[in-house]
């Protein structure tokens, strides 16, 4: 099948393209530089020209806290852009897959199945929920795939943050009162590509099997990576992030024949193995001890802003990197 992938330069899009090519699909991979999904004329012109059998829309604004401060800009990509892509796909009779997020739920009544009512508590969740509805409204052959806590190559993620912070021996401070399902993009990409060949349209929950807190996830990262460091548990309230996060956003599928992904622990193992293989192929580079960043128990506002501006995450609350987008982390 001919597949068109938007947001192909992002974490999920990168793995979707890689695996689709391995499965002998004809792939049109489009990064943001190739296609700005907020431009409806360009979206329609390109999709009409390529006439794919299916479109996997991985383009997204994924900066959760940034969305809180710039909800309109996030909505242009996550909601309006999603609608433009889905509509253009419908005009060439193409299926559309729209990856969404556990953050469409408020976190009070989890675990959540496909039929549970969304109630987002942050701007990011609102824009993604609007994108779900826009996609479904204009394309009857749509798959809405909610996932959570993504990690994988080709983008910043919680695993890389923890390994970097753990280099100095800690303490690494991680929230323990948010529970979800860590999901490896390599496994999710396989699930999305399985959907392409089906007619199971509608909402799907697809995340790593099992659940844990960010603190438990961090502990498993250090255990599997054999990194010795001190890890300290914190609460969400202590971290004072601009966007609220759901306390329990665990996703389960209540479909009669769900696509199940491997456990999140297996996802972590597969990712670390892939990461190690990539490091073995790359030229060795020594990192001086002075360049290591030691996490601290308390940060001033200025220190926090400087660290975040430099791309460092200082809590366990990573945003959902469903793809690549203007301001996506």
Steps between C-alpha positions, in 0.01 A plus 500: 500500500610856442524678835545870560649589839491856631731602784750246369788683665359445849542210739192298406500601134861390465421148621180477294697582184780258586271207571265572210796486263614174661151363431535599133241775505556786259563788737476876448675643807433868570667701774376843603740654247327297230144569611353746748168338593356838596495599132183339357577581137843339514365201692228435243730559205766259626263223607305531175823471305626195691161325536604268785291209621544620857635801686661475844493848650789517746537878476424653838573771751623292795625758750247462781605803703552706185144422392375638830657833415425491124181298463404665173831409337475143624143477373605612152710184472320247720143590411472705182796330335362158587174594333676623186698176467198278563284694254762484226537126561124454470498675163732232357317221688795440731486369855632726773675410827516773764718425806354663809573503870403379845485867595147525357393355839492675837680221686237453768325187372779301334574250359320622188344305216400623156139579599586705809419869475797731445546797731841662444645713777767675295524688171700225329228246576233738375677555169554128445137420583394765249731332248333164565159649434610694193656186353194284564259764373651536152628148434283193557801272457689631800689334783549704819784338694553621857836417646718627783847579636684442173872437481721408207788619283504825308365724772525604862331259739480403865744209468772724358429763765538248780819348359653846463403609849614170647854538369608705798367259758191701592289589675246479218161632607196337336127526567334190645134603493439484125429158350494408133623260234850558358495416129792429268453661158641193326218289643231764443606540136439129443152535650416797280612316188285203595200733509570618145400159362179485703158663494473537878427871482443706810686545828778266607704505820849377424775530762765288665342217699494565873537825690729681741575839650772725361704409809462127433584558134819682600601219735452243223702712258795510738465130579500389137772748400708395804540861610562559868341823619281637776134546411268704718121504478313828476139606459341676207417803714864542594604529135278799416465444126281739294277218370310262725566130443244222557577290807392170343493497121547126455355383167337162445323371193152358533467412133407141418819451300748764618850545366716435804852632537777331702550601862656836571796320660558312172469828314767651720725199450461516122567872497813471714631220277438712191663797669807293590530370145489856367768609746724211395477616140563867580848644567580495868479840667621569851291727715678700765373486854460878495234468230282272710197659655426411858131522586424687821219465746394862474531736207442871484264616229791639299701179523195297397437724199864485393508121519174462309611752237803278449272204432540335839203345673508515876188304583354168405215659309610469140268627232358260235728518194260360248692654224674807383341838512583867515613530864490129559750374752 
